[in-house]
Amino acid sequence: MAIPRPGDYITAKCRRCNDVTGHVVMLVLEGEIAKVECKACGSVHKYWGSGEAAAPKKQSPSMRVVKAGQTREAAKELGAPKATKGTRTTAASRQKAALQKNESAWQEAMVRLSALSPQAYSMKTPFQKDDFVDHPTFGRGVVIGVIRPDKMEVLFQEGVKVLKRAHE
């Protein structure tokens, strides 16, 4: 058999299609085919040979077989290990916990400042820490930090926002 060159057409085992299909040689290293592109699904992968015997015997845990018609992302989601109770927290659960923490902090601040009337928000007003603010979009909030020279962090019901303020 002649030494294959990039661009040659061959039949080979496609791991994505899970079938022997037509391929184009993409990379040849030291006289052997290293990478091929499947003409059926368009995936570029290692050359496994033309039959079942050439396929690797065992997959590494990081390798996922993607069936024809699926995306790589879908295969990753299907093959991803599920978090068991008590092992890891998901991003959604961490975000939910942070929102609950912000909500409770905001409610405590509103109870503490309920006797005061809030100042209408303006970028020209020099707010200080613990000032009670009434914003036209975000509603009522409390200044939790001052960032020099002209910004402040305000805790609103929906979370912390960084707003502009007048410098002192």
MDTraj code that builds the backbone (N, CA, C; nanometers):
import mdtraj as md
import numpy as np

residues = "MET ALA ILE PRO ARG PRO GLY ASP TYR ILE THR ALA LYS CYS ARG ARG CYS ASN ASP VAL THR GLY HIS VAL VAL MET LEU VAL LEU GLU GLY GLU ILE ALA LYS VAL GLU CYS LYS ALA CYS GLY SER VAL HIS LYS TYR TRP GLY SER GLY GLU ALA ALA ALA PRO LYS LYS GLN SER PRO SER MET ARG VAL VAL LYS ALA GLY GLN THR ARG GLU ALA ALA LYS GLU LEU GLY ALA PRO LYS ALA THR LYS GLY THR ARG THR THR ALA ALA SER ARG GLN LYS ALA ALA LEU GLN LYS ASN GLU SER ALA TRP GLN GLU ALA MET VAL ARG LEU SER ALA LEU SER PRO GLN ALA TYR SER MET LYS THR PRO PHE GLN LYS ASP ASP PHE VAL ASP HIS PRO THR PHE GLY ARG GLY VAL VAL ILE GLY VAL ILE ARG PRO ASP LYS MET GLU VAL LEU PHE GLN GLU GLY VAL LYS VAL LEU LYS ARG ALA HIS GLU".split()
xyz = np.array([
    [0.0833, -0.1188, 0.0000],
    [0.0000, 0.0000, 0.0000],
    [0.0874, 0.1246, 0.0000],
    [0.0473, 0.2247, -0.0749],
    [0.1232, 0.3493, -0.0847],
    [0.1084, 0.4295, 0.0443],
    [0.2065, 0.5130, 0.0693],
    [0.2013, 0.5985, 0.1883],
    [0.0898, 0.7008, 0.1671],
    [-0.0046, 0.7091, 0.2641],
    [-0.1155, 0.8038, 0.2491],
    [-0.0676, 0.9477, 0.2627],
    [-0.1391, 1.0363, 0.1944],
    [-0.1076, 1.1790, 0.2009],
    [-0.2319, 1.2547, 0.2448],
    [-0.2157, 1.3725, 0.3058],
    [-0.3333, 1.4531, 0.3405],
    [-0.4162, 1.4831, 0.2158],
    [-0.5473, 1.4647, 0.2279],
    [-0.6372, 1.4870, 0.1166],
    [-0.6838, 1.3580, 0.0520],
    [-0.6155, 1.2452, 0.0818],
    [-0.6565, 1.1154, 0.0272],
    [-0.7884, 1.0711, 0.0891],
    [-0.8696, 0.9993, 0.0118],
    [-0.9949, 0.9431, 0.0607],
    [-0.9714, 0.7994, 0.1047],
    [-1.0235, 0.7650, 0.2243],
    [-1.0121, 0.6290, 0.2755],
    [-1.1432, 0.5915, 0.3450],
    [-1.1598, 0.4635, 0.3735],
    [-1.2708, 0.4209, 0.4593],
    [-1.2112, 0.3886, 0.5956],
    [-1.2768, 0.4354, 0.6992],
    [-1.2246, 0.4175, 0.8343],
    [-1.3391, 0.4145, 0.9346],
    [-1.3091, 0.3673, 1.0535],
    [-1.4064, 0.3629, 1.1625],
    [-1.4222, 0.5031, 1.2198],
    [-1.5482, 0.5529, 1.2184],
    [-1.5776, 0.6830, 1.2781],
    [-1.6355, 0.6597, 1.4169],
    [-1.5732, 0.7166, 1.5183],
    [-1.6190, 0.6979, 1.6557],
    [-1.7478, 0.7756, 1.6821],
    [-1.7715, 0.8812, 1.6099],
    [-1.8942, 0.9586, 1.6295],
    [-2.0133, 0.8914, 1.5614],
    [-1.9946, 0.8498, 1.4369],
    [-2.1021, 0.7812, 1.3641],
    [-2.1188, 0.6375, 1.4124],
    [-2.0134, 0.5839, 1.4731],
    [-2.0093, 0.4446, 1.5174],
    [-2.0299, 0.3511, 1.3983],
    [-1.9615, 0.3818, 1.2880],
    [-1.9757, 0.3045, 1.1657],
    [-1.8494, 0.3231, 1.0813],
    [-1.8293, 0.2371, 0.9852],
    [-1.7202, 0.2518, 0.8900],
    [-1.7722, 0.3409, 0.7774],
    [-1.7110, 0.4578, 0.7623],
    [-1.7568, 0.5560, 0.6639],
    [-1.6388, 0.6104, 0.5846],
    [-1.6699, 0.6927, 0.4843],
    [-1.5672, 0.7576, 0.4047],
    [-1.5029, 0.8713, 0.4829],
    [-1.3705, 0.8817, 0.4752],
    [-1.2948, 0.9836, 0.5466],
    [-1.1928, 1.0480, 0.4535],
    [-1.1492, 1.1670, 0.4915],
    [-1.0403, 1.2356, 0.4225],
    [-0.9241, 1.2409, 0.5202],
    [-0.8050, 1.2045, 0.4749],
    [-0.6856, 1.2093, 0.5596],
    [-0.6505, 1.3553, 0.5850],
    [-0.6358, 1.3912, 0.7123],
    [-0.6024, 1.5290, 0.7489],
    [-0.4552, 1.5437, 0.7895],
    [-0.3987, 1.4413, 0.8585],
    [-0.2633, 1.4515, 0.9110],
    [-0.1953, 1.3161, 0.9021],
    [-0.0719, 1.3163, 0.8521],
    [0.0094, 1.1950, 0.8445],
    [0.1371, 1.2218, 0.9227],
    [0.1671, 1.1348, 1.0215],
    [0.2890, 1.1472, 1.1007],
    [0.3719, 1.0212, 1.0841],
    [0.4976, 1.0365, 1.0452],
    [0.5916, 0.9256, 1.0284],
    [0.5346, 0.8155, 0.9391],
    [0.4670, 0.8543, 0.8324],
    [0.4140, 0.7594, 0.7366],
    [0.2832, 0.6933, 0.7771],
    [0.2278, 0.7285, 0.8912],
    [0.1014, 0.6701, 0.9365],
    [-0.0049, 0.7785, 0.9500],
    [-0.1285, 0.7404, 0.9221],
    [-0.2399, 0.8355, 0.9331],
    [-0.2642, 0.8666, 1.0806],
    [-0.2704, 0.9944, 1.1139],
    [-0.2929, 1.0351, 1.2524],
    [-0.4337, 1.0922, 1.2711],
    [-0.4789, 1.1786, 1.1813],
    [-0.6117, 1.2397, 1.1935],
    [-0.6859, 1.2301, 1.0621],
    [-0.8183, 1.2122, 1.0748],
    [-0.9048, 1.2042, 0.9575],
    [-1.0309, 1.2860, 0.9817],
    [-1.0983, 1.3221, 0.8719],
    [-1.2263, 1.3923, 0.8811],
    [-1.3330, 1.3034, 0.8192],
    [-1.4399, 1.2767, 0.8957],
    [-1.5497, 1.1937, 0.8479],
    [-1.6325, 1.2736, 0.7484],
    [-1.6604, 1.2155, 0.6328],
    [-1.7421, 1.2835, 0.5325],
    [-1.8907, 1.2744, 0.5667],
    [-1.9303, 1.1811, 0.6531],
    [-2.0712, 1.1668, 0.6899],
    [-2.1122, 1.2695, 0.7953],
    [-2.0327, 1.2832, 0.9025],
    [-2.0725, 1.3735, 1.0121],
    [-1.9857, 1.4976, 1.0235],
    [-1.8703, 1.5000, 0.9548],
    [-1.7850, 1.6181, 0.9553],
    [-1.6888, 1.6261, 1.0723],
    [-1.6877, 1.5249, 1.1612],
    [-1.5986, 1.5310, 1.2767],
    [-1.4553, 1.4994, 1.2370],
    [-1.3614, 1.5656, 1.3024],
    [-1.2195, 1.5395, 1.2835],
    [-1.1742, 1.4626, 1.4067],
    [-1.1132, 1.3457, 1.3856],
    [-1.0743, 1.2613, 1.4988],
    [-0.9512, 1.1791, 1.4640],
    [-0.9014, 1.1070, 1.5641],
    [-0.7882, 1.0183, 1.5410],
    [-0.8289, 0.9091, 1.4433],
    [-0.7308, 0.8575, 1.3748],
    [-0.7550, 0.7469, 1.2832],
    [-0.7542, 0.6176, 1.3632],
    [-0.8634, 0.5441, 1.3567],
    [-0.8750, 0.4197, 1.4331],
    [-0.8588, 0.2972, 1.3446],
    [-0.8467, 0.3130, 1.2188],
    [-0.8379, 0.1988, 1.1294],
    [-0.9691, 0.1824, 1.0546],
    [-0.9790, 0.0742, 0.9770],
    [-1.0980, 0.0590, 0.8942],
    [-1.2019, -0.0344, 0.9541],
    [-1.1723, -0.1032, 1.0635],
    [-1.2692, -0.1971, 1.1193],
    [-1.2793, -0.1879, 1.2695],
    [-1.3618, -0.2775, 1.3265],
    [-1.3845, -0.2804, 1.4699],
    [-1.2573, -0.3113, 1.5479],
    [-1.1712, -0.3965, 1.4935],
    [-1.0520, -0.4391, 1.5655],
    [-0.9561, -0.3230, 1.5907],
    [-0.9629, -0.2212, 1.5068],
    [-0.8712, -0.1089, 1.5217],
    [-0.9178, -0.0097, 1.6273],
    [-1.0419, -0.0204, 1.6724],
    [-1.0935, 0.0727, 1.7728],
    [-1.0292, 0.0431, 1.9075],
    [-1.0104, 0.1440, 1.9916],
    [-0.9502, 0.1209, 2.1224],
    [-1.0402, 0.0322, 2.2081],
    [-0.9777, -0.0501, 2.2906],
    [-1.0521, -0.1457, 2.3727],
    [-1.1265, -0.0776, 2.4864],
    [-1.0653, 0.0229, 2.5486],
    [-1.1256, 0.0872, 2.6646],
    [-1.1175, 0.2379, 2.6480],
    [-1.2263, 0.3060, 2.6786],
    [-1.2261, 0.4510, 2.6696],
    [-1.1765, 0.5095, 2.8003],
    [-1.1066, 0.6219, 2.7887],
    [-1.0702, 0.6932, 2.9097],
    [-1.1950, 0.7644, 2.9610],
    [-1.2025, 0.7950, 3.0916],
    [-1.3234, 0.8579, 3.1457],
    [-1.3551, 0.9933, 3.0831],
    [-1.2536, 1.0628, 3.0292],
    [-1.2793, 1.1941, 2.9717],
    [-1.3336, 1.1864, 2.8297],
    [-1.3272, 1.0672, 2.7653],
    [-1.3724, 1.0532, 2.6278],
    [-1.5207, 1.0180, 2.6257],
    [-1.5977, 1.0849, 2.5424],
    [-1.7401, 1.0585, 2.5286],
    [-1.7685, 1.0218, 2.3837],
    [-1.8463, 0.9172, 2.3623],
    [-1.8875, 0.8793, 2.2285],
    [-2.0117, 0.9599, 2.1957],
    [-2.0073, 1.0315, 2.0851],
    [-2.1200, 1.1132, 2.0433],
    [-2.1880, 1.0420, 1.9274],
    [-2.3147, 1.0149, 1.9423],
    [-2.3911, 0.9491, 1.8361],
    [-2.4191, 1.0495, 1.7248],
    [-2.4425, 0.9977, 1.6054],
    [-2.4750, 1.0839, 1.4930],
    [-2.6019, 1.1621, 1.5244],
    [-2.6012, 1.2907, 1.4973],
    [-2.7178, 1.3748, 1.5238],
    [-2.7116, 1.4440, 1.6580],
    [-2.6177, 1.4047, 1.7453],
    [-2.6032, 1.4703, 1.8738],
    [-2.4897, 1.5708, 1.8650],
    [-2.4925, 1.6661, 1.9547],
    [-2.3822, 1.7601, 1.9625],
    [-2.2854, 1.7118, 2.0691],
    [-2.1656, 1.7629, 2.0665],
    [-2.0669, 1.7260, 2.1678],
    [-2.1123, 1.7722, 2.3062],
    [-2.1777, 1.8898, 2.3134],
    [-2.2256, 1.9409, 2.4421],
    [-2.3308, 1.8477, 2.5012],
    [-2.4206, 1.7962, 2.4170],
    [-2.5230, 1.7046, 2.4659],
    [-2.4597, 1.5778, 2.5198],
    [-2.3562, 1.5285, 2.4539],
    [-2.2895, 1.4073, 2.5010],
    [-2.2193, 1.4323, 2.6336],
    [-2.1604, 1.5515, 2.6484],
    [-2.0946, 1.5848, 2.7749],
    [-2.1959, 1.5893, 2.8878],
    [-2.3132, 1.6495, 2.8606],
    [-2.4165, 1.6581, 2.9642],
    [-2.4681, 1.5202, 3.0012],
    [-2.4869, 1.4338, 2.9021],
    [-2.5365, 1.2995, 2.9299],
    [-2.4345, 1.2181, 3.0077],
    [-2.3076, 1.2386, 2.9784],
    [-2.2039, 1.1595, 3.0427],
    [-2.1464, 1.2213, 3.1677],
    [-2.1873, 1.3425, 3.2006],
    [-2.1320, 1.4097, 3.3179],
    [-2.1760, 1.3394, 3.4449],
    [-2.0850, 1.3238, 3.5413],
    [-2.1245, 1.2585, 3.6651],
    [-2.2233, 1.3454, 3.7414],
    [-2.3237, 1.2808, 3.7964],
    [-2.4256, 1.3521, 3.8729],
    [-2.3754, 1.3748, 4.0148],
    [-2.4021, 1.4921, 4.0693],
    [-2.3623, 1.5221, 4.2065],
    [-2.4544, 1.4467, 4.3012],
    [-2.3941, 1.3741, 4.3916],
    [-2.4738, 1.3023, 4.4897],
    [-2.4920, 1.3898, 4.6122],
    [-2.5883, 1.3545, 4.6934],
    [-2.6220, 1.4367, 4.8096],
    [-2.5008, 1.4493, 4.9011],
    [-2.4665, 1.5739, 4.9326],
    [-2.3577, 1.5991, 5.0249],
    [-2.2201, 1.6074, 4.9617],
    [-2.2065, 1.5885, 4.8319],
    [-2.0742, 1.5925, 4.7718],
    [-2.0372, 1.7315, 4.7232],
    [-2.1071, 1.7799, 4.6217],
    [-2.0755, 1.9109, 4.5651],
    [-2.2034, 1.9915, 4.5506],
    [-2.1877, 2.1219, 4.5634],
    [-2.3023, 2.2076, 4.5388],
    [-2.2958, 2.2556, 4.3952],
    [-2.4098, 2.2682, 4.3344],
    [-2.4136, 2.3151, 4.1971],
    [-2.4110, 2.4666, 4.1949],
    [-2.3831, 2.5210, 4.0789],
    [-2.3802, 2.6669, 4.0646],
    [-2.5178, 2.7255, 4.0934],
    [-2.6235, 2.6559, 4.0520],
    [-2.7586, 2.7054, 4.0761],
    [-2.7897, 2.7103, 4.2251],
    [-2.7469, 2.6086, 4.3002],
    [-2.7747, 2.6091, 4.4439],
    [-2.6926, 2.7166, 4.5154],
    [-2.5684, 2.7399, 4.4691],
    [-2.4882, 2.8479, 4.5297],
    [-2.5506, 2.9835, 4.5000],
    [-2.6000, 3.0009, 4.3774],
    [-2.6625, 3.1271, 4.3405],
    [-2.7903, 3.1481, 4.4210],
    [-2.8682, 3.0432, 4.4402],
    [-2.9917, 3.0520, 4.5180],
    [-2.9608, 3.0897, 4.6622],
    [-2.8563, 3.0305, 4.7198],
    [-2.8168, 3.0619, 4.8567],
    [-2.7717, 3.2077, 4.8683],
    [-2.6971, 3.2560, 4.7688],
    [-2.6516, 3.3959, 4.7700],
    [-2.7698, 3.4917, 4.7591],
    [-2.8683, 3.4583, 4.6741],
    [-2.9872, 3.5430, 4.6619],
    [-3.0661, 3.5467, 4.7917],
    [-3.0771, 3.4316, 4.8597],
    [-3.1481, 3.4275, 4.9872],
    [-3.0750, 3.5097, 5.0922],
    [-2.9419, 3.5022, 5.0923],
    [-2.8622, 3.5802, 5.1867],
    [-2.8809, 3.7292, 5.1621],
    [-2.8761, 3.7718, 5.0330],
    [-2.8980, 3.9127, 4.9989],
    [-3.0384, 3.9572, 5.0380],
    [-3.1360, 3.8713, 5.0118],
    [-3.2749, 3.9042, 5.0442],
    [-3.2921, 3.9257, 5.1941],
    [-3.2336, 3.8360, 5.2758],
    [-3.2482, 3.8505, 5.4211],
    [-3.1734, 3.9745, 5.4716],
    [-3.0557, 4.0033, 5.4154],
    [-2.9813, 4.1233, 5.4552],
    [-3.0589, 4.2493, 5.4179],
    [-3.1225, 4.2483, 5.3006],
    [-3.2010, 4.3635, 5.2568],
    [-3.3213, 4.3837, 5.3494],
    [-3.3899, 4.2735, 5.3843],
    [-3.5062, 4.2843, 5.4725],
    [-3.4670, 4.3374, 5.6097],
    [-3.3534, 4.2898, 5.6640],
    [-3.3057, 4.3417, 5.7929],
    [-3.2776, 4.4911, 5.7844],
    [-3.2156, 4.5350, 5.6747],
    [-3.1842, 4.6772, 5.6575],
    [-3.3127, 4.7592, 5.6461],
    [-3.4135, 4.7080, 5.5775],
    [-3.5395, 4.7812, 5.5632],
    [-3.6108, 4.7944, 5.6975],
    [-3.6056, 4.6911, 5.7818],
    [-3.6654, 4.6978, 5.9155],
    [-3.5906, 4.8007, 5.9993],
    [-3.4575, 4.7978, 5.9937],
    [-3.3741, 4.8892, 6.0715],
    [-3.3960, 5.0345, 6.0285],
    [-3.4151, 5.0594, 5.8979],
    [-3.4267, 5.1958, 5.8467],
    [-3.5716, 5.2386, 5.8209],
    [-3.6685, 5.1604, 5.8673],
    [-3.8087, 5.1901, 5.8371],
    [-3.8558, 5.3238, 5.8956],
    [-3.7952, 5.3700, 6.0027],
    [-3.8343, 5.4978, 6.0631],
    [-3.7845, 5.6164, 5.9817],
    [-3.6824, 5.5974, 5.9009],
    [-3.6263, 5.7065, 5.8207],
    [-3.6952, 5.7142, 5.6857],
    [-3.6899, 5.8307, 5.6241],
    [-3.7406, 5.8428, 5.4874],
    [-3.6196, 5.8353, 5.3926],
    [-3.6325, 5.7616, 5.2838],
    [-3.5178, 5.7449, 5.1940],
    [-3.4895, 5.8705, 5.1128],
    [-3.3614, 5.8889, 5.0789],
    [-3.3208, 5.9990, 4.9918],
    [-3.3377, 5.9530, 4.8481],
    [-3.3894, 6.0390, 4.7630],
    [-3.4014, 6.0074, 4.6210],
    [-3.2607, 5.9969, 4.5624],
    [-3.2364, 5.8933, 4.4819],
    [-3.1041, 5.8737, 4.4244],
    [-3.0748, 5.9796, 4.3191],
    [-2.9542, 6.0337, 4.3275],
    [-2.9016, 6.1243, 4.2272],
    [-2.7507, 6.1060, 4.2242],
    [-2.6935, 6.1124, 4.1038],
    [-2.5482, 6.0987, 4.0927],
    [-2.4767, 6.2178, 4.1533],
    [-2.5500, 6.3244, 4.1788],
    [-2.4900, 6.4469, 4.2317],
    [-2.4949, 6.4533, 4.3838],
    [-2.5549, 6.3527, 4.4478],
    [-2.5652, 6.3512, 4.5938],
    [-2.4494, 6.2713, 4.6528],
    [-2.3793, 6.3260, 4.7533],
    [-2.2672, 6.2532, 4.8150],
    [-2.3170, 6.1567, 4.9244],
    [-2.3567, 6.0364, 4.8879],
    [-2.4065, 5.9383, 4.9842],
    [-2.2927, 5.8827, 5.0688],
    [-2.3273, 5.8378, 5.1891],
    [-2.2332, 5.7755, 5.2817],
    [-2.2804, 5.6338, 5.3129],
    [-2.1967, 5.5572, 5.3796],
    [-2.2330, 5.4220, 5.4197],
    [-2.3541, 5.4277, 5.5130],
    [-2.4455, 5.3312, 5.4977],
    [-2.5695, 5.3163, 5.5754],
    [-2.6760, 5.4209, 5.5420],
    [-2.6593, 5.4965, 5.4315],
    [-2.7650, 5.5885, 5.3887],
    [-2.8771, 5.5078, 5.3227],
    [-2.9995, 5.5547, 5.3404],
    [-3.1192, 5.4921, 5.2868],
    [-3.1481, 5.5590, 5.1520],
    [-3.1557, 5.4804, 5.0433],
    [-3.1659, 5.5340, 4.9078],
    [-3.2937, 5.4840, 4.8415],
    [-3.3573, 5.5719, 4.7634],
    [-3.4726, 5.5321, 4.6827],
    [-3.4347, 5.5531, 4.5362],
    [-3.4157, 5.4422, 4.4642],
    [-3.3725, 5.4468, 4.3246],
    [-3.4946, 5.4305, 4.2339],
    [-3.5035, 5.5052, 4.1232],
    [-3.6213, 5.4955, 4.0366],
    [-3.6392, 5.3584, 3.9695],
    [-3.5320, 5.2838, 3.9474],
    [-3.5414, 5.1524, 3.8823],
    [-3.5356, 5.0374, 3.9819],
    [-3.4398, 5.0409, 4.0746],
    [-3.4159, 4.9289, 4.1652],
    [-3.4967, 4.9360, 4.2944],
    [-3.5576, 5.0484, 4.3230],
    [-3.6379, 5.0612, 4.4447],
    [-3.5541, 5.1081, 4.5626],
    [-3.5963, 5.0675, 4.6827],
    [-3.5274, 5.1118, 4.8039],
    [-3.4084, 5.0229, 4.8340],
    [-3.3025, 5.0882, 4.8843],
    [-3.1808, 5.0151, 4.9172],
    [-3.1006, 5.0884, 5.0215],
    [-2.9937, 5.0247, 5.0656],
    [-2.9056, 5.0842, 5.1661],
    [-2.7626, 5.0798, 5.1125],
    [-2.6886, 5.1896, 5.1352],
    [-2.5494, 5.1980, 5.0913],
    [-2.4660, 5.1094, 5.1841],
    [-2.3999, 5.0090, 5.1281],
    [-2.3196, 4.9183, 5.2103],
    [-2.1696, 4.9450, 5.1966],
    [-2.1319, 5.0263, 5.1009],
    [-1.9910, 5.0582, 5.0849],
    [-1.9716, 5.1764, 4.9932],
    [-1.8645, 5.2504, 5.0202],
    [-1.8294, 5.3661, 4.9374],
    [-1.6977, 5.3340, 4.8683],
    [-1.6964, 5.3463, 4.7373],
    [-1.5767, 5.3204, 4.6581],
    [-1.5267, 5.4551, 4.6089],
    [-1.4088, 5.4918, 4.6530],
    [-1.3532, 5.6223, 4.6187],
    [-1.3205, 5.6284, 4.4713],
    [-1.3286, 5.7351, 4.4015],
    [-1.3730, 5.8651, 4.4465],
    [-1.5235, 5.8877, 4.4298],
    [-1.5892, 5.8136, 4.3350],
    [-1.7254, 5.8551, 4.3024],
    [-1.8230, 5.7397, 4.2815],
    [-1.8047, 5.6278, 4.3529],
    [-1.8961, 5.5149, 4.3382],
    [-1.9370, 5.4635, 4.4749],
    [-2.0455, 5.3862, 4.4753],
    [-2.0935, 5.3258, 4.5997],
    [-2.1617, 5.1936, 4.5680],
    [-2.1604, 5.1029, 4.6657],
    [-2.2311, 4.9762, 4.6538],
    [-2.3602, 4.9890, 4.7319],
    [-2.4714, 4.9551, 4.6671],
    [-2.6026, 4.9671, 4.7305],
    [-2.6700, 4.8306, 4.7278],
    [-2.7215, 4.7882, 4.8448],
    [-2.7934, 4.6615, 4.8550],
    [-2.9405, 4.6873, 4.8282],
    [-2.9892, 4.6312, 4.7171],
    [-3.1312, 4.6366, 4.6826],
    [-3.1907, 4.4985, 4.7022],
    [-3.3201, 4.4869, 4.6876],
    [-3.3863, 4.3588, 4.7062],
    [-3.3334, 4.2539, 4.6073],
    [-3.3017, 4.2954, 4.4858],
    [-3.2544, 4.2007, 4.3850],
    [-3.1036, 4.1784, 4.3879],
    [-3.0320, 4.2457, 4.4761],
    [-2.8882, 4.2242, 4.4887],
    [-2.8118, 4.3543, 4.5039],
    [-2.6797, 4.3430, 4.5027],
    [-2.5915, 4.4581, 4.5206],
    [-2.5635, 4.5210, 4.3843],
    [-2.5767, 4.6536, 4.3790],
    [-2.5480, 4.7289, 4.2558],
    [-2.4419, 4.8336, 4.2874],
    [-2.3570, 4.8621, 4.1905],
    [-2.2573, 4.9690, 4.2032],
    [-2.3131, 5.0892, 4.1278],
    [-2.3293, 5.2004, 4.2025],
    [-2.3866, 5.3212, 4.1443],
    [-2.2890, 5.4364, 4.1562],
    [-2.3073, 5.5356, 4.0718],
    [-2.2259, 5.6567, 4.0744],
    [-2.2815, 5.7518, 4.1800],
    [-2.1911, 5.8256, 4.2444],
    [-2.2304, 5.9269, 4.3422],
    [-2.1373, 6.0459, 4.3294],
    [-2.1719, 6.1559, 4.3917],
    [-2.0868, 6.2758, 4.3893],
    [-1.9697, 6.2561, 4.4855],
    [-1.8496, 6.3063, 4.4478],
    [-1.7404, 6.2957, 4.5447],
    [-1.7497, 6.4069, 4.6457],
    [-1.6800, 6.3778, 4.7510],
    [-1.6859, 6.4708, 4.8655],
    [-1.5835, 6.5798, 4.8525],
])
top = md.Topology()
chain = top.add_chain()
for i, resn in enumerate(residues, 1):
    res = top.add_residue(resn, chain, resSeq=i)
    for name in ("N", "CA", "C"):
        top.add_atom(name, md.element.get_by_symbol(name[0]), res)
traj = md.Trajectory(xyz[None], top)
